[in-house]
Amino acid sequence: MPSRPTPPKSLASLIPLPQLLVFDFDGTLAPLTNHPRDTVLPTQTAQLLANISPFCTIALLTGRSIADLREKLAHTVFAPDFCIGNHGMEGLPSCERASAQAVKTMSQWRSALEEGTWKTPGIFFEDKTLSASIHFRECQDQESGQQEILRRIESLHPRPEVIEGKLVYNLLPPNSPNKGSALIELIALTQVRSALFMGDDVTDEHGFAVQTHAFLEQSGIDLTTVRIGTQCPTLAEFTLVEQGEVNLFLDALHERLFLSKGEFDHFRDGLRLPLNS
Protein backbone atom coordinates (compact mmCIF):
# COMPACT_ATOMS: atom_id res chain seq x y z
CA MET A 1 0.00 0.00 0.00
CA PRO A 2 1.57 3.33 -0.97
CA SER A 3 1.82 5.79 1.88
CA ARG A 4 0.43 9.27 1.56
CA PRO A 5 2.49 12.12 3.03
CA THR A 6 -0.16 14.28 4.65
CA PRO A 7 0.05 17.55 6.62
CA PRO A 8 -0.58 16.70 10.29
CA LYS A 9 -3.64 18.92 10.73
CA SER A 10 -5.19 17.53 7.54
CA LEU A 11 -4.50 13.99 8.73
CA ALA A 12 -6.38 14.63 11.97
CA SER A 13 -9.44 15.74 10.01
CA LEU A 14 -9.33 12.96 7.38
CA ILE A 15 -9.22 9.80 9.49
CA PRO A 16 -12.14 8.00 11.13
CA LEU A 17 -12.42 9.37 14.66
CA PRO A 18 -10.40 6.85 16.74
CA GLN A 19 -11.63 5.28 19.96
CA LEU A 20 -8.16 3.76 20.51
CA LEU A 21 -4.80 5.44 19.91
CA VAL A 22 -1.68 3.25 19.87
CA PHE A 23 1.77 4.82 19.67
CA ASP A 24 5.32 3.62 19.44
CA PHE A 25 7.58 5.58 21.82
CA ASP A 26 11.12 6.21 20.53
CA GLY A 27 11.10 8.15 17.28
CA THR A 28 7.32 8.62 17.40
CA LEU A 29 6.26 10.36 20.61
CA ALA A 30 9.85 11.01 21.72
CA PRO A 31 12.68 12.19 19.45
CA LEU A 32 15.42 9.64 18.82
CA THR A 33 18.67 10.04 20.73
CA ASN A 34 22.09 8.39 20.42
CA HIS A 35 21.49 6.31 23.56
CA PRO A 36 18.14 4.93 24.81
CA ARG A 37 18.79 6.26 28.32
CA ASP A 38 18.78 9.84 26.99
CA THR A 39 15.33 9.64 25.40
CA VAL A 40 12.74 11.94 27.00
CA LEU A 41 9.03 12.41 26.32
CA PRO A 42 8.73 16.16 25.62
CA THR A 43 6.62 18.09 28.12
CA GLN A 44 4.40 19.43 25.37
CA THR A 45 3.73 15.95 23.97
CA ALA A 46 2.88 14.59 27.42
CA GLN A 47 0.41 17.44 27.96
CA LEU A 48 -1.25 16.89 24.60
CA LEU A 49 -1.66 13.17 25.33
CA ALA A 50 -3.11 14.02 28.74
CA ASN A 51 -5.56 16.37 27.02
CA ILE A 52 -6.68 13.59 24.66
CA SER A 53 -6.92 10.81 27.26
CA PRO A 54 -10.46 11.68 28.54
CA PHE A 55 -11.82 11.12 25.03
CA CYS A 56 -10.31 7.78 24.00
CA THR A 57 -8.14 4.89 25.13
CA ILE A 58 -4.38 5.43 24.68
CA ALA A 59 -1.79 2.65 24.53
CA LEU A 60 1.97 2.67 24.10
CA LEU A 61 3.36 -0.28 22.11
CA THR A 62 7.14 -0.22 22.27
CA GLY A 63 10.29 -2.28 22.06
CA ARG A 64 11.29 -1.02 25.51
CA SER A 65 10.50 -3.06 28.58
CA ILE A 66 7.45 -1.90 30.51
CA ALA A 67 9.62 -1.04 33.52
CA ASP A 68 11.85 1.17 31.37
CA LEU A 69 8.86 2.84 29.72
CA ARG A 70 7.24 3.61 33.07
CA GLU A 71 10.45 5.25 34.23
CA LYS A 72 10.30 7.50 31.16
CA LEU A 73 6.70 8.48 32.00
CA ALA A 74 7.07 8.74 35.77
CA HIS A 75 7.61 12.50 35.93
CA THR A 76 5.15 13.50 33.21
CA VAL A 77 1.45 14.42 33.32
CA PHE A 78 0.54 11.54 31.00
CA ALA A 79 -0.46 8.02 32.08
CA PRO A 80 -1.48 5.65 29.25
CA ASP A 81 -4.28 3.14 29.66
CA PHE A 82 -2.03 0.33 28.38
CA CYS A 83 1.74 -0.13 28.35
CA ILE A 84 2.78 -2.96 26.03
CA GLY A 85 6.51 -3.66 26.01
CA ASN A 86 9.17 -5.80 24.35
CA HIS A 87 7.48 -5.60 20.93
CA GLY A 88 4.30 -7.18 22.30
CA MET A 89 5.70 -9.70 24.81
CA GLU A 90 4.62 -7.72 27.91
CA GLY A 91 1.40 -6.11 29.03
CA LEU A 92 -1.35 -8.25 27.47
CA PRO A 93 -3.21 -11.32 28.78
CA SER A 94 -1.56 -13.66 26.25
CA CYS A 95 1.98 -12.68 27.22
CA GLU A 96 2.59 -15.00 30.19
CA ARG A 97 3.63 -18.11 28.26
CA ALA A 98 5.73 -16.17 25.72
CA SER A 99 7.42 -14.25 28.53
CA ALA A 100 8.51 -17.40 30.35
CA GLN A 101 10.10 -18.81 27.22
CA ALA A 102 11.72 -15.47 26.39
CA VAL A 103 13.40 -15.26 29.82
CA LYS A 104 14.92 -18.70 29.24
CA THR A 105 16.14 -17.77 25.75
CA MET A 106 17.65 -14.48 26.91
CA SER A 107 19.60 -16.30 29.61
CA GLN A 108 21.19 -18.37 26.84
CA TRP A 109 22.10 -15.28 24.79
CA ARG A 110 23.17 -12.88 27.52
CA SER A 111 26.78 -13.97 28.03
CA ALA A 112 27.44 -13.67 24.28
CA LEU A 113 25.96 -10.19 24.02
CA GLU A 114 26.74 -8.29 27.20
CA GLU A 115 29.00 -5.27 27.31
CA GLY A 116 32.71 -5.98 27.52
CA THR A 117 32.56 -8.65 24.84
CA TRP A 118 32.51 -6.25 21.86
CA LYS A 119 35.64 -5.19 19.96
CA THR A 120 34.17 -2.18 18.15
CA PRO A 121 33.90 0.86 20.45
CA GLY A 122 30.40 2.27 20.68
CA ILE A 123 28.37 -0.94 20.43
CA PHE A 124 25.72 -0.97 23.15
CA PHE A 125 23.82 -4.07 24.26
CA GLU A 126 20.37 -3.22 25.67
CA ASP A 127 19.11 -6.08 27.83
CA LYS A 128 15.30 -5.89 28.07
CA THR A 129 14.91 -9.23 29.91
CA LEU A 130 12.56 -10.67 27.27
CA SER A 131 14.35 -9.35 24.19
CA ALA A 132 17.53 -7.50 23.29
CA SER A 133 18.61 -4.59 21.15
CA ILE A 134 22.17 -4.02 19.94
CA HIS A 135 22.86 -0.42 19.00
CA PHE A 136 25.72 0.89 16.88
CA ARG A 137 24.65 4.53 16.53
CA GLU A 138 27.57 5.66 18.72
CA CYS A 139 30.24 3.70 16.79
CA GLN A 140 32.72 5.95 15.05
CA ASP A 141 33.10 3.18 12.48
CA GLN A 142 29.46 2.15 12.07
CA GLU A 143 30.17 -0.32 9.25
CA SER A 144 32.61 -2.27 11.43
CA GLY A 145 30.15 -2.19 14.31
CA GLN A 146 27.35 -3.46 12.11
CA GLN A 147 29.44 -6.32 10.75
CA GLU A 148 30.56 -7.40 14.23
CA ILE A 149 26.94 -7.42 15.43
CA LEU A 150 25.81 -9.53 12.47
CA ARG A 151 28.59 -12.07 13.06
CA ARG A 152 27.61 -12.32 16.73
CA ILE A 153 23.95 -12.78 15.88
CA GLU A 154 24.87 -15.66 13.56
CA SER A 155 26.47 -17.47 16.49
CA LEU A 156 23.44 -17.33 18.79
CA HIS A 157 21.39 -20.38 19.68
CA PRO A 158 18.49 -20.57 19.34
CA ARG A 159 18.53 -18.31 16.31
CA PRO A 160 16.72 -15.04 17.08
CA GLU A 161 14.12 -13.30 15.03
CA VAL A 162 16.00 -10.19 13.90
CA ILE A 163 14.36 -6.85 13.14
CA GLU A 164 16.71 -4.19 11.82
CA GLY A 165 15.96 -0.67 12.99
CA LYS A 166 17.66 2.71 12.80
CA LEU A 167 21.28 1.77 13.60
CA VAL A 168 20.04 -1.03 15.84
CA TYR A 169 19.29 -4.74 15.61
CA ASN A 170 16.36 -6.00 17.69
CA LEU A 171 16.59 -9.65 18.72
CA LEU A 172 13.42 -11.55 19.64
CA PRO A 173 13.19 -15.18 20.75
CA PRO A 174 11.82 -17.52 18.07
CA ASN A 175 8.03 -17.45 17.55
CA SER A 176 7.63 -14.35 19.72
CA PRO A 177 4.60 -12.07 19.56
CA ASN A 178 5.20 -8.89 17.58
CA LYS A 179 3.59 -5.49 17.34
CA GLY A 180 1.07 -6.82 14.83
CA SER A 181 -0.22 -9.65 17.01
CA ALA A 182 -0.20 -7.32 20.03
CA LEU A 183 -2.24 -4.70 18.16
CA ILE A 184 -4.87 -7.27 17.14
CA GLU A 185 -5.16 -8.53 20.71
CA LEU A 186 -5.45 -4.98 22.07
CA ILE A 187 -8.19 -4.04 19.59
CA ALA A 188 -10.14 -7.20 20.50
CA LEU A 189 -9.62 -6.59 24.23
CA THR A 190 -10.85 -2.98 24.11
CA GLN A 191 -13.76 -3.79 21.75
CA VAL A 192 -13.34 -0.53 19.83
CA ARG A 193 -14.71 0.13 16.36
CA SER A 194 -11.94 2.47 15.25
CA ALA A 195 -8.24 2.72 16.09
CA LEU A 196 -5.02 4.41 15.03
CA PHE A 197 -1.49 3.02 15.17
CA MET A 198 1.52 5.31 14.68
CA GLY A 199 5.19 4.28 14.52
CA ASP A 200 8.46 5.18 12.86
CA ASP A 201 10.55 2.06 12.26
CA VAL A 202 10.75 -1.40 10.70
CA THR A 203 9.49 -2.97 13.94
CA ASP A 204 6.24 -1.06 13.45
CA GLU A 205 5.59 -2.54 10.00
CA HIS A 206 4.06 -5.62 11.70
CA GLY A 207 1.49 -3.23 13.15
CA PHE A 208 0.87 -1.48 9.85
CA ALA A 209 0.26 -4.85 8.18
CA VAL A 210 -2.69 -5.46 10.52
CA GLN A 211 -4.78 -3.02 8.49
CA THR A 212 -5.59 -5.82 6.01
CA HIS A 213 -6.00 -8.56 8.63
CA ALA A 214 -9.13 -10.68 8.28
CA PHE A 215 -10.16 -10.02 11.90
CA LEU A 216 -10.57 -6.30 11.20
CA GLU A 217 -12.37 -6.83 7.93
CA GLN A 218 -14.78 -9.37 9.40
CA SER A 219 -15.43 -7.17 12.44
CA GLY A 220 -15.87 -3.95 10.49
CA ILE A 221 -13.15 -2.17 12.47
CA ASP A 222 -11.45 0.91 11.01
CA LEU A 223 -7.68 0.96 11.60
CA THR A 224 -5.66 3.97 10.48
CA THR A 225 -1.89 3.44 10.22
CA VAL A 226 0.68 6.24 10.16
CA ARG A 227 4.47 6.05 9.77
CA ILE A 228 6.79 8.85 10.79
CA GLY A 229 9.30 9.60 8.01
CA THR A 230 9.14 9.12 4.27
CA GLN A 231 12.60 7.63 3.60
CA CYS A 232 11.55 3.95 3.56
CA PRO A 233 8.80 1.93 1.86
CA THR A 234 5.95 1.23 4.26
CA LEU A 235 2.67 -0.61 4.61
CA ALA A 236 1.22 2.36 6.50
CA GLU A 237 -1.69 4.16 4.90
CA PHE A 238 -0.37 7.63 5.78
CA THR A 239 2.96 9.20 6.62
CA LEU A 240 4.06 12.29 8.48
CA VAL A 241 7.26 13.80 7.14
CA GLU A 242 9.08 14.03 10.48
CA GLN A 243 8.72 13.36 14.19
CA GLY A 244 8.30 17.08 14.86
CA GLU A 245 4.86 16.95 13.21
CA VAL A 246 3.41 14.58 15.82
CA ASN A 247 2.49 17.37 18.26
CA LEU A 248 0.65 19.26 15.52
CA PHE A 249 -1.33 16.12 14.76
CA LEU A 250 -2.14 15.51 18.44
CA ASP A 251 -3.28 19.09 18.92
CA ALA A 252 -5.60 18.97 15.90
CA LEU A 253 -6.94 15.56 16.92
CA HIS A 254 -7.65 16.79 20.43
CA GLU A 255 -9.69 19.67 19.05
CA ARG A 256 -11.70 17.31 16.85
CA LEU A 257 -12.31 14.87 19.70
CA PHE A 258 -13.36 17.69 22.00
CA LEU A 259 -15.83 19.13 19.53
CA SER A 260 -17.22 15.70 18.71
CA LYS A 261 -18.50 15.47 22.27
CA GLY A 262 -20.97 18.27 21.60
CA GLU A 263 -19.13 20.76 23.78
CA PHE A 264 -18.53 23.40 21.14
CA ASP A 265 -20.05 26.20 23.22
CA HIS A 266 -17.71 25.39 26.08
CA PHE A 267 -14.56 25.01 24.02
CA ARG A 268 -11.78 27.20 25.34
CA ASP A 269 -8.48 27.48 23.53
CA GLY A 270 -6.88 28.31 26.86
CA LEU A 271 -7.38 24.73 28.00
CA ARG A 272 -5.03 23.48 25.30
CA LEU A 273 -1.29 23.89 25.20
CA PRO A 274 -0.46 26.40 22.44
CA LEU A 275 1.69 25.06 19.61
CA ASN A 276 4.13 26.69 17.26
CA SER A 277 2.72 26.37 13.78
Residue pairs with C-beta under 8 A, 6 or more apart in sequence:
1 211
1 212
1 235
1 236
1 237
3 227
3 230
3 234
3 236
3 237
3 238
3 239
4 237
4 238
4 239
5 230
5 238
5 239
5 240
5 241
6 14
6 238
6 239
6 240
7 245
8 240
8 245
8 246
8 248
8 249
8 252
9 248
9 249
9 252
11 226
11 238
11 240
11 249
11 252
12 249
12 252
12 253
12 255
12 256
13 252
13 256
15 196
15 224
15 238
16 194
16 222
16 224
17 194
17 256
17 257
17 260
18 56
18 192
18 194
18 195
18 196
18 224
18 253
19 56
19 57
19 190
19 192
19 193
19 194
19 195
20 56
20 57
20 58
20 59
20 186
20 187
20 190
20 192
20 194
20 195
20 196
21 52
21 56
21 57
21 58
21 59
21 195
21 196
21 198
22 58
22 59
22 60
22 61
22 183
22 186
22 195
22 196
22 197
22 198
22 207
23 29
23 58
23 59
23 60
23 61
23 197
23 198
23 199
24 60
24 61
24 62
24 179
24 198
24 199
24 200
24 201
24 203
24 204
25 39
25 41
25 60
25 62
25 64
25 69
25 72
26 32
26 36
26 39
26 62
26 63
26 64
26 200
27 166
27 199
27 200
27 201
27 228
27 243
28 198
28 199
28 200
28 204
28 228
28 243
28 246
29 41
29 45
29 49
29 60
29 246
30 39
30 40
30 41
30 42
30 45
30 72
31 39
31 42
31 243
31 244
32 39
32 166
32 243
33 39
33 40
34 137
34 138
35 124
35 135
35 137
35 138
36 64
36 68
36 126
36 133
36 135
39 72
40 72
41 72
41 73
41 76
41 78
42 247
43 76
44 247
44 273
44 275
45 78
45 246
45 247
45 250
46 73
46 76
46 77
46 78
47 77
47 78
47 273
48 247
48 250
48 251
48 254
48 273
49 58
49 78
49 80
49 250
50 77
50 78
50 79
51 254
51 271
51 272
51 273
52 58
52 250
52 253
52 254
52 257
53 78
53 79
53 80
53 81
55 254
55 257
55 258
55 260
55 261
56 257
57 81
57 82
57 190
57 192
58 80
58 81
58 82
59 80
59 81
59 82
59 83
59 84
59 186
60 69
60 80
60 82
60 83
60 84
61 84
61 88
61 179
61 182
61 183
61 186
61 197
61 199
61 207
62 69
62 83
62 84
62 85
62 87
63 85
63 86
63 87
63 128
63 131
63 133
63 165
63 170
63 203
64 72
64 85
64 86
64 128
65 85
65 86
65 90
65 128
65 129
65 130
66 83
66 84
66 85
66 86
66 90
66 91
67 85
68 85
68 128
69 83
69 85
70 83
73 79
73 80
82 91
82 186
83 90
83 91
84 90
84 91
84 92
84 182
84 186
85 91
85 128
85 130
86 102
86 128
86 129
86 130
86 131
87 131
87 163
87 170
87 172
87 176
87 177
87 178
87 179
87 182
87 203
88 95
88 176
88 177
88 178
88 179
88 180
88 181
88 182
88 183
89 95
89 98
89 99
89 102
89 130
89 131
89 172
89 176
89 177
90 99
90 130
92 177
92 182
92 185
92 186
92 189
93 185
93 189
94 177
94 185
95 177
98 173
98 176
98 177
99 130
101 173
102 129
102 130
102 131
102 172
102 173
102 176
103 129
103 130
105 158
105 160
105 173
105 174
106 127
106 129
106 130
106 131
106 132
106 173
108 156
108 157
108 158
109 132
109 156
109 160
109 171
110 127
111 117
112 152
112 155
112 156
113 125
113 127
113 132
113 134
113 152
113 156
113 171
114 125
114 127
115 124
115 125
118 125
118 148
119 148
120 136
120 139
120 141
120 144
120 145
120 148
121 139
121 140
122 136
122 137
122 138
122 139
122 140
122 145
123 134
123 135
123 136
123 139
123 145
123 148
123 149
124 134
124 135
124 136
124 138
125 132
125 133
125 134
126 132
126 133
126 134
126 135
130 173
131 170
131 171
131 172
131 173
131 176
132 160
132 170
132 171
133 165
133 168
133 169
133 170
133 171
134 149
134 152
134 153
134 168
134 169
134 171
135 167
135 168
136 142
136 145
136 146
136 149
136 167
136 168
137 166
137 167
137 168
139 145
139 146
142 167
149 169
150 169
153 160
153 162
153 169
153 171
156 171
158 173
158 174
159 174
160 171
160 172
160 173
160 174
161 171
161 172
161 173
161 174
161 175
161 176
162 169
162 170
162 171
162 172
163 169
163 170
163 172
163 202
163 203
164 170
164 202
165 201
165 202
165 203
166 201
170 203
172 178
178 203
178 206
179 199
179 203
179 204
179 206
179 207
180 206
180 207
180 209
180 210
180 213
181 206
182 207
183 195
183 197
183 207
183 210
184 210
184 213
184 215
184 216
187 195
187 215
187 216
187 221
187 223
188 215
192 221
193 220
193 221
193 222
194 221
194 222
194 223
194 224
195 221
195 222
195 223
195 224
196 223
196 224
196 225
196 226
197 204
197 207
197 208
197 210
197 223
197 224
197 225
197 226
198 225
198 226
198 227
198 228
198 246
199 207
199 208
199 226
199 227
199 228
199 236
200 227
200 228
200 229
200 243
202 232
204 227
204 236
205 234
205 235
205 236
207 225
208 225
208 227
208 234
208 235
208 236
208 237
209 235
210 216
210 223
210 225
211 223
211 225
211 235
211 237
215 221
216 223
224 237
224 238
225 235
225 236
225 237
225 238
226 236
226 237
226 238
226 239
226 240
227 234
227 236
227 238
227 239
227 240
228 239
228 240
228 242
228 243
228 245
228 246
229 239
229 240
229 241
229 242
229 243
230 239
230 241
240 246
240 249
247 275
248 275
248 277
251 272
251 273
251 275
254 272
255 267
255 272
258 267
259 267
